[in-house]
Amino acid sequence: MVPAFHKLLVGVAFDGASKHLSLASQRAVRVAMALAGPTGASLTLFHSTADDGGDSERPVVQLALSEHSRAILEGIRQSCEDEGVETHLTVAADRPWLEIIRCVLAGENDFVIIAHRNDVSDEHVTRLGINSAKLLRKCPCPVLVVRPERDPGLRRVLAATDLTEVGSTAVVVGLELARVFGAEVHVVHAWQMPLELQLECTRGSVEEAERCVQEHEDGLRERIRHSISGSGGDPSRAHLHLGSCSPSRGILDAVRKLDPDLLVLGTLSRNGIPGLFMGSTAERLLDRVPCAMLGVKPAGFVSPVGR
């Protein structure tokens, strides 16, 4: 089932030096508008005045929003409205990740867009950048983390699947976004050789071993195609890339080869503690891929954050 893209939220922050919207936030808004236009979604511009000095353990200092900053936010809101997108402005006083999750839990938003880091020239670490990992771990709806240094266009989407339910959802979401933006879509699956296959490969010739591996991969490809069609997607639109290696290695190799604009993958908690960790693969990749990353939660995910 494809998650809803009806009520987008985009987190924005100001450049501490210029007092204008940061480059990262400008890119995030452009991505949000590009998605809102063809889907008919509404948009919430979200800004937090909270300051914890970049340390999530420190008490939050609630800063006042200046008239200059409010005027900038209102100007952006009006510009989005002028382009035909229903746009609201939310100014919060607590930590961004916490307030954003509360908005999602209250049903105000169903898709979050945020910048991973701020401009290099900033003297202070971006609060939204610091909290991108928290949102990927704890936010129940899809979270898109954009890169300020990348063009917001979407030409190539890479979706990673581990053949679980959430992996299949990531593929379907990737297909839907590719359809909206007219992008090509690729699917990567990294598999590790089962013990039975290893034993079978050692019993025969090299040619027989290669045949066994090929048959195993053909079966995996069929499972991926069946999963896509079973979720309402069109498997013929997806270019499949399979390899026998660790998930993070397979995804990174595909990212280097394909240079996608967006990586979509499932994120889930470990050890039965909701929101404590993302899936280990997503956690390793957050700071290692140069493209935007979209994290999709499994069905039934419960955020540890209360309303």
C-alpha positions in Angstrom: 0.0 0.0 0.0 1.4 3.4 -1.0 1.6 5.9 1.9 -0.5 9.1 1.5 1.1 12.2 0.1 -1.9 14.5 1.0 -0.6 16.7 3.8 3.1 17.5 3.4 5.2 19.2 6.0 8.5 20.9 5.2 10.9 21.9 7.9 12.7 25.2 7.4 15.4 27.1 9.2 17.2 30.4 8.9 20.8 31.0 8.0 22.3 32.4 11.2 24.6 34.8 9.3 22.2 36.3 6.7 18.9 36.0 8.6 17.4 34.6 5.5 16.0 31.1 4.8 19.0 28.7 4.5 19.9 27.2 1.1 19.0 23.7 2.5 15.6 25.0 3.5 15.1 26.6 0.1 15.8 23.3 -1.6 13.5 21.5 0.8 10.7 23.9 -0.1 11.3 23.4 -3.8 11.1 19.6 -3.4 7.9 20.0 -1.4 6.3 22.2 -4.1 7.4 19.8 -6.8 5.6 17.0 -5.0 2.6 19.0 -4.0 1.8 20.3 -7.5 1.1 17.0 -9.3 -0.4 15.3 -6.3 -2.7 18.1 -5.2 -1.3 17.9 -1.6 -1.4 20.7 0.9 1.7 22.0 2.4 2.8 23.1 5.9 5.8 25.3 6.4 7.2 24.4 9.7 9.7 26.4 11.7 10.8 26.0 15.4 12.2 28.8 17.5 13.7 26.3 20.0 17.4 26.5 20.6 19.2 23.6 22.4 22.7 24.6 21.2 22.9 21.5 19.0 22.8 19.3 22.1 19.6 17.2 22.5 20.4 16.8 26.2 20.4 20.5 27.0 17.3 22.4 28.0 15.5 24.1 25.2 15.7 27.9 25.1 12.5 29.3 23.5 13.5 32.2 21.3 11.1 34.8 19.9 10.4 34.9 16.2 11.4 38.3 14.9 9.0 40.3 12.7 11.7 40.0 9.9 11.7 36.2 10.1 7.9 36.0 10.3 7.6 38.2 7.2 10.0 35.9 5.3 8.0 32.9 6.3 4.7 34.5 5.4 6.2 35.6 2.1 7.2 32.0 1.2 3.7 30.8 2.3 2.1 33.3 0.0 4.4 32.4 -2.9 3.4 28.7 -2.5 -0.3 29.8 -2.4 0.2 31.8 -5.6 1.4 28.7 -7.3 -1.8 26.9 -6.5 -0.7 24.9 -3.4 -2.7 25.3 -0.2 -0.1 26.3 2.3 -0.1 26.8 6.1 2.5 28.2 8.5 3.3 26.5 11.8 5.8 28.1 14.2 6.6 25.8 17.2 8.6 26.4 20.4 10.0 22.9 21.2 12.6 20.8 19.5 11.9 20.5 15.7 11.8 16.7 15.6 9.5 16.4 18.5 7.1 19.1 17.3 7.0 17.6 13.8 6.2 14.1 15.1 3.4 15.6 17.2 1.9 17.2 14.1 2.0 13.8 12.3 0.4 12.0 15.3 -2.3 14.7 15.5 -3.2 13.9 11.8 -2.1 17.3 10.5 0.6 15.8 8.2 1.4 12.5 6.5 4.7 13.2 4.8 7.7 15.0 6.1 10.5 16.8 4.1 13.5 18.1 5.9 17.1 19.1 5.0 20.0 16.9 6.3 22.4 19.8 7.0 22.6 23.5 6.6 24.9 25.7 4.6 28.6 25.2 5.3 28.9 28.9 6.1 26.6 28.6 9.1 28.3 29.2 12.4 25.8 26.9 14.2 24.9 23.4 13.5 21.5 23.1 11.9 18.9 22.0 14.4 16.9 20.4 11.6 20.0 18.6 10.3 20.8 17.2 13.8 17.3 15.9 14.1 16.9 14.2 10.7 18.0 10.9 12.2 15.5 11.3 15.0 12.7 11.8 12.6 13.8 8.8 10.5 13.8 6.7 13.7 10.7 8.0 15.5 8.3 9.6 13.0 5.5 7.2 11.9 5.1 8.7 8.4 7.6 8.7 5.5 10.5 11.1 6.0 12.3 12.6 3.0 15.8 14.0 3.9 17.1 16.2 1.1 20.6 17.3 0.5 21.2 21.1 0.1 24.0 20.5 -2.4 21.9 18.5 -4.8 19.5 19.8 -7.4 15.9 19.2 -6.3 15.0 17.5 -9.6 14.1 13.8 -9.6 15.4 11.9 -12.6 16.4 8.6 -11.1 15.0 6.8 -8.1 16.7 3.8 -6.4 14.6 1.7 -4.0 16.1 -0.9 -1.8 14.2 -4.0 -0.7 15.1 -6.9 1.7 11.9 -8.7 0.5 10.1 -7.9 3.8 6.8 -6.1 3.8 8.4 -2.7 4.5 11.0 -3.4 1.8 8.2 -4.0 -0.7 6.5 -0.8 0.5 9.7 1.1 -0.2 9.7 -0.2 -3.8 6.1 0.7 -4.4 6.7 4.2 -3.0 9.7 4.6 -5.2 7.6 3.6 -8.2 4.9 6.1 -7.3 7.4 9.0 -6.9 9.0 8.0 -10.2 5.6 8.1 -11.9 4.8 11.5 -10.4 8.1 13.0 -11.5 8.6 11.1 -14.7 11.8 9.5 -13.4 13.3 6.1 -14.1 13.3 3.7 -11.2 15.8 1.0 -10.1 15.4 -1.6 -7.4 18.4 -3.1 -5.5 18.4 -6.3 -3.5 21.5 -7.6 -1.7 21.3 -11.2 -0.8 23.5 -13.5 1.2 24.0 -17.1 0.0 21.9 -19.6 2.0 23.8 -22.5 3.6 22.0 -25.0 1.5 23.1 -23.2 -1.7 26.7 -23.0 -0.5 26.7 -26.8 0.1 25.1 -27.4 -3.3 27.7 -25.3 -5.0 30.6 -27.2 -3.5 29.3 -30.6 -4.7 29.5 -30.0 -8.4 31.5 -28.3 -11.1 32.1 -24.5 -11.4 29.5 -24.5 -14.2 26.9 -26.2 -12.0 27.6 -23.8 -9.2 27.1 -20.8 -11.4 23.9 -22.3 -12.7 22.6 -22.8 -9.1 23.5 -19.2 -8.2 21.7 -17.9 -11.4 18.6 -20.0 -10.6 18.6 -18.6 -7.1 18.8 -15.0 -8.4 16.1 -15.7 -10.9 13.9 -16.8 -8.1 14.6 -13.6 -6.2 13.8 -11.4 -9.2 10.5 -13.2 -9.6 9.7 -12.6 -5.9 10.5 -8.9 -6.3 8.3 -8.6 -9.4 5.5 -10.5 -7.7 5.7 -8.2 -4.7 5.5 -5.1 -6.9 2.5 -6.4 -8.8 0.8 -7.6 -5.6 1.1 -4.0 -4.2 -0.5 -2.5 -7.2 2.8 -1.5 -9.0 4.0 -2.2 -12.5 7.1 -4.5 -12.3 8.0 -3.8 -15.9 8.9 -0.2 -14.9 11.6 -1.3 -12.4 15.2 -2.1 -13.4 16.4 -4.8 -11.0 19.9 -5.0 -9.5 20.9 -8.0 -7.4 24.1 -9.0 -5.8 25.4 -11.4 -3.2 26.8 -9.1 -0.5 25.7 -7.2 2.7 22.7 -4.9 2.3 24.7 -1.7 3.0 27.4 -2.8 0.5 24.9 -3.6 -2.2 23.0 -0.3 -1.8 26.2 1.8 -1.8 27.5 0.0 -4.9 24.2 0.7 -6.6 24.3 4.4 -5.5 27.8 4.8 -6.9 26.9 3.1 -10.2 23.5 4.8 -10.8 24.0 8.2 -9.1 20.3 8.4 -8.1 18.6 11.6 -7.0 16.7 9.6 -4.3 17.2 6.5 -2.3 14.1 4.9 -0.8 14.3 2.2 1.9 12.5 0.9 4.9 13.4 2.0 8.3 12.5 0.0 11.4 13.4 -0.3 15.1 15.4 -3.1 16.6 15.2 -5.2 19.8 11.5 -4.4 20.2 12.2 -0.8 21.3 10.2 1.5 19.0 12.2 4.5 17.7 15.5 3.6 19.4 17.3 2.6 16.2 16.6 2.7 12.6 17.3 -0.6 10.8 21.0 -1.0 10.9 21.3 -0.6 7.1 19.5 2.7 7.0 21.5 3.9 10.0 24.8 3.2 8.3 23.7 4.8 5.0 22.3 8.1 6.4 25.7 9.9 6.2 27.2 7.9 3.4 24.9 8.5 0.4 25.1 11.8 -1.5 21.5 11.8 -2.6 18.2 12.4 -0.8 16.9 9.6 1.3 13.3 8.6 2.0 12.6 6.4 5.0 9.4 4.4 5.0 8.1 2.8 8.2 6.6 -0.7 8.4 2.9 -1.1 8.9 1.9 -0.9 12.6 4.9 1.2 13.6 4.3 3.0 16.8 6.2 6.2 17.5 7.7 6.5 21.1 6.6 10.1 21.0 3.3 11.0 22.7 1.0 13.8 21.5 
